[in-house]
Amino acid sequence: MTAHRFDLDRIGAGLPVAAAHTAIAEASRSGACVITAPPGTGKTTYVPPLIANLTAANGGGRVLLTQPRRVAVRAAARRIAALDGGGDLGGNLGGNDLGAVGFTVRGERRVGPRTRLEVLTPGVLLRRLIADPALEGVDAVILDEVHERSVDGDLLLGLLAEVRALRDDLRLVAMSATLDARGIAALLGTDGAPAPVVDIPSPLHPLRIDFAPFEGARLDDRGTTRPFLTHLAAVAAAAQAEQGCDALVFVPGAREVDEVVRLLREQQRGGSPVEVLPLHGRISARDQDRAVRGRGSGDPPRIVVSTSLAESSLTVPGVRLVIDSGLAREVRRDRARDMTGLVTVSASRASAEQRAGRAARQGPGRAVRAYSETDFARMPAAAAPEIASADLADAALLLAAWGTPGGVGLALPTAPPAAAMSAAGEVLRTLALVDAAGRITATGERVVRMPVGVREARALLTGAEVLGDATTVSEIVAAMSDDHRAVGADLTGLLRELSAGRHQGADRWRREARRLAGIAGGDAAPTATTTNAGAAGAAANRATPPGSTPGIVTALARPEWIARRTGEHSRSYLLASGTRAALPEGSALLGSEWIAVREVQRAAGRAADGTGAVIRLAAPLDPDDALRIGDALLLTERVARVDAGRVRVREQRRLGAITLSSLPVAATPDDVGPALAAHLREHGLAALDWTEAAASLRNRLALLHRELGEPWPAVDDEALTARIEEWLGADLARLRPDASLRGIDVATALRRLLPWPEAARFDELAPERLTVPSGSSVRIDYPDASADPAARPVVAVKLQEVFGLAATPRIAGGKVPMLFHLLSPARRPLAVTDDLSSFWNGPYEQVRREMRGRYPKHPWPENPWEAEPTARTTRATKR
């Protein structure tokens, strides 16, 4: 069968990218290349068919094109198909007679046997890679919009770079509107040589930029303020009426889209006909396609209100006017509370430039920024990569399936944060998806291939097995996975509203429930159960009360968010993860001692109960189910603490951070050291007896660390606390349960931190005393570095004892001159200097005039250079 060849003349007509045909073709022949082109130049439309034609001679394998969002996938597929076939949009999609172009998104696949070009989301391609690492039958992969730096996009770059090492015939193209092209080129290169880069300039038409700032606050603790959205709608309506063209309004999220659409439609009543359309990921595919299709010749002007998905990943035809809120929704992780979610923040300048540029792709345009020029200047240059702040559980399971647990050894554009990856690994172990070494389990192998998130997949898989009702489980997972608002955070009540069709998201919920039921039904065959699956099975083997199923399914998805009420009449709950959060007032869940939490958000300010976090979705949970499902979190340990000066021990049984029982037991010698160390960490090192010798030793070490660095150790409170077992552990372990910390010789303990063999020079580099010309041994006062990090050591000595001393002694290998406090016979300071030579040649004469009459028994020679240094009086000297 002859491979389909795309009509590049028809597809590339009028597209700036077509002028770079030869450069792109040449770069792609190297196996991997990077293409940078601003939005609107046609790279998404033209480059994939070009690559498909270049690979047709290889036998006509498939070319894969990723788009970051489902709406962009469908739009790109229909656009290429329509231009290639010359018919209506969608006329050449996979599954019909031609089938040259197809697409795959979550819940929808339109690909036929003759499909050459398949458009899909990064998540779909990642799961395909896990199932088929060699990508058999694929000639090329094109990753579009990689500048968005999503977790999935970054992982694809790393994984596909490894695939190319095994398949040198696979072509790999990375495309972006704004990109660190050199960094990506280095990642995709081979043998130390970067992949070639093709830069495509944009013939941008004249663009007028205006500012229409809002006088009040755009954001508050709850997100975008309603007054600002009202201002934004008014600015959009006025600008569109003035221009009379199609307009595109950028807002941060779906809620803001719906609100601005409502406001604009209200303003249009009785005025000139203008069609107002929403564009975000939660509306139906039909409504999304309608927004991005462009208007017909007889249609009224349009205002499309969109999230950032119209920023670069797809083009809305006909737009000559952009109104920008200057806001964006980004992932943020609150590690202290183990919460990850989308928050509304200021967009980056790069985003603002891309948004404005949408108005001038097809002709002269205008962009109105609903914020001030000062706000624009304060925007960050670019958004941070998602991997820096996202919940990495899904990524961690995929990396384990790839054979690189934690991403170790895998080249990525940005390495995942170690703490976040460690936390993700712990989540996977709790869900029994990886073992203690981080290797994927049999259950994990099944979960990683399921087209849903890790937690949802685990709940579907195990819930369907142990409860025996895939339909009900799928309905629960569908309800808790989408952004459905639940009154009082009650998941059970939300399910009733959705089932009855009274909730506005009921239709979307039914579609998702059917999809999930298909997944659960196709992948719920019995397997050897792990500890957690077995525990969940035991919970379901007894008669399951009808109201307990939502709690069980929710707990299966997030065992670490099983929660227990902190008091009989409290709204506050302690999650097994250690987070405290409160239910909303009046919640139907307030009578439940145990709940399974699905969603937690930071409270606006502080919650009424002082937790700082509020539960947004949860279900009641039977205590027995809580313990069985959370089996991996159960532990029994001895907890030793210092109470009233004595080490006391309790044996605690806990579900994560939730204490189930606590009984007093006798302290043993093994309890004492850890208890005292914990006490010092909590209450500070001041509980120790810092004698003059100990304080001096610490200050001497601090000076050497400051001046010489490693291996001389830091000895500030934070550093000493972090290494407490190393220098103090042996002394703590020797104490009795009722012994006082003040009995420890701190100076001796600190000497354990002296580095060897450098310790042999310690007294030379930071001497304790200084021998002065009179023969006296004078103590050197080393200042407390915590009070003044730049302070120098001081020698306080009578002036007569240093006659003739010209060079100021220096310590720390000659780096630090001592500061001399020259004293009167009554040991009052006469001068402070670190330059004795200058003192003898100058200020000394004035000191002599003032002091010789007051202290006649002491020598005040005219020439201090030749005088004999002495600690005695003149009379004593003569004797």
Secondary structure as GFF3:
##gff-version 3
##sequence-region A 1 879
A	DSSP	alpha_helix	8	12	.	.	.	ID=ss1
A	DSSP	three_ten_helix	16	20	.	.	.	ID=ss2
A	DSSP	alpha_helix	21	28	.	.	.	ID=ss3
A	DSSP	beta_strand	32	36	.	.	.	ID=ss4
A	DSSP	alpha_helix	43	55	.	.	.	ID=ss5
A	DSSP	three_ten_helix	56	58	.	.	.	ID=ss6
A	DSSP	beta_strand	62	66	.	.	.	ID=ss7
A	DSSP	alpha_helix	70	85	.	.	.	ID=ss8
A	DSSP	beta_strand	101	105	.	.	.	ID=ss9
A	DSSP	beta_strand	108	110	.	.	.	ID=ss10
A	DSSP	beta_strand	117	120	.	.	.	ID=ss11
A	DSSP	alpha_helix	122	131	.	.	.	ID=ss12
A	DSSP	beta_strand	138	143	.	.	.	ID=ss13
A	DSSP	three_ten_helix	146	148	.	.	.	ID=ss14
A	DSSP	alpha_helix	151	166	.	.	.	ID=ss15
A	DSSP	beta_strand	171	176	.	.	.	ID=ss16
A	DSSP	alpha_helix	181	188	.	.	.	ID=ss17
A	DSSP	beta_strand	197	199	.	.	.	ID=ss18
A	DSSP	beta_strand	207	211	.	.	.	ID=ss19
A	DSSP	beta_strand	219	220	.	.	.	ID=ss20
A	DSSP	beta_strand	223	224	.	.	.	ID=ss21
A	DSSP	alpha_helix	226	243	.	.	.	ID=ss22
A	DSSP	beta_strand	246	250	.	.	.	ID=ss23
A	DSSP	alpha_helix	254	268	.	.	.	ID=ss24
A	DSSP	beta_strand	275	279	.	.	.	ID=ss25
A	DSSP	alpha_helix	285	293	.	.	.	ID=ss26
A	DSSP	beta_strand	302	306	.	.	.	ID=ss27
A	DSSP	three_ten_helix	308	310	.	.	.	ID=ss28
A	DSSP	beta_strand	319	324	.	.	.	ID=ss29
A	DSSP	beta_strand	327	334	.	.	.	ID=ss30
A	DSSP	beta_strand	339	346	.	.	.	ID=ss31
A	DSSP	alpha_helix	349	357	.	.	.	ID=ss32
A	DSSP	three_ten_helix	358	360	.	.	.	ID=ss33
A	DSSP	beta_strand	365	369	.	.	.	ID=ss34
A	DSSP	alpha_helix	373	378	.	.	.	ID=ss35
A	DSSP	three_ten_helix	386	388	.	.	.	ID=ss36
A	DSSP	alpha_helix	393	402	.	.	.	ID=ss37
A	DSSP	three_ten_helix	405	407	.	.	.	ID=ss38
A	DSSP	alpha_helix	418	430	.	.	.	ID=ss39
A	DSSP	alpha_helix	442	448	.	.	.	ID=ss40
A	DSSP	alpha_helix	454	467	.	.	.	ID=ss41
A	DSSP	alpha_helix	470	481	.	.	.	ID=ss42
A	DSSP	three_ten_helix	487	489	.	.	.	ID=ss43
A	DSSP	alpha_helix	491	499	.	.	.	ID=ss44
A	DSSP	alpha_helix	506	522	.	.	.	ID=ss45
A	DSSP	alpha_helix	531	541	.	.	.	ID=ss46
A	DSSP	three_ten_helix	546	548	.	.	.	ID=ss47
A	DSSP	alpha_helix	549	557	.	.	.	ID=ss48
A	DSSP	three_ten_helix	559	561	.	.	.	ID=ss49
A	DSSP	beta_strand	562	565	.	.	.	ID=ss50
A	DSSP	beta_strand	572	575	.	.	.	ID=ss51
A	DSSP	beta_strand	580	582	.	.	.	ID=ss52
A	DSSP	beta_strand	594	602	.	.	.	ID=ss53
A	DSSP	beta_strand	613	620	.	.	.	ID=ss54
A	DSSP	alpha_helix	623	629	.	.	.	ID=ss55
A	DSSP	three_ten_helix	631	633	.	.	.	ID=ss56
A	DSSP	beta_strand	634	643	.	.	.	ID=ss57
A	DSSP	beta_strand	646	655	.	.	.	ID=ss58
A	DSSP	beta_strand	658	665	.	.	.	ID=ss59
A	DSSP	alpha_helix	669	683	.	.	.	ID=ss60
A	DSSP	three_ten_helix	685	687	.	.	.	ID=ss61
A	DSSP	alpha_helix	692	708	.	.	.	ID=ss62
A	DSSP	alpha_helix	717	722	.	.	.	ID=ss63
A	DSSP	alpha_helix	724	734	.	.	.	ID=ss64
A	DSSP	three_ten_helix	741	743	.	.	.	ID=ss65
A	DSSP	alpha_helix	746	750	.	.	.	ID=ss66
A	DSSP	three_ten_helix	751	753	.	.	.	ID=ss67
A	DSSP	three_ten_helix	758	761	.	.	.	ID=ss68
A	DSSP	alpha_helix	762	765	.	.	.	ID=ss69
A	DSSP	beta_strand	769	771	.	.	.	ID=ss70
A	DSSP	beta_strand	777	781	.	.	.	ID=ss71
A	DSSP	beta_strand	794	798	.	.	.	ID=ss72
A	DSSP	three_ten_helix	799	802	.	.	.	ID=ss73
A	DSSP	beta_strand	810	811	.	.	.	ID=ss74
A	DSSP	beta_strand	816	817	.	.	.	ID=ss75
A	DSSP	beta_strand	819	823	.	.	.	ID=ss76
A	DSSP	beta_strand	829	833	.	.	.	ID=ss77
A	DSSP	alpha_helix	836	841	.	.	.	ID=ss78
A	DSSP	alpha_helix	843	851	.	.	.	ID=ss79
A	DSSP	alpha_helix	874	878	.	.	.	ID=ss80
###
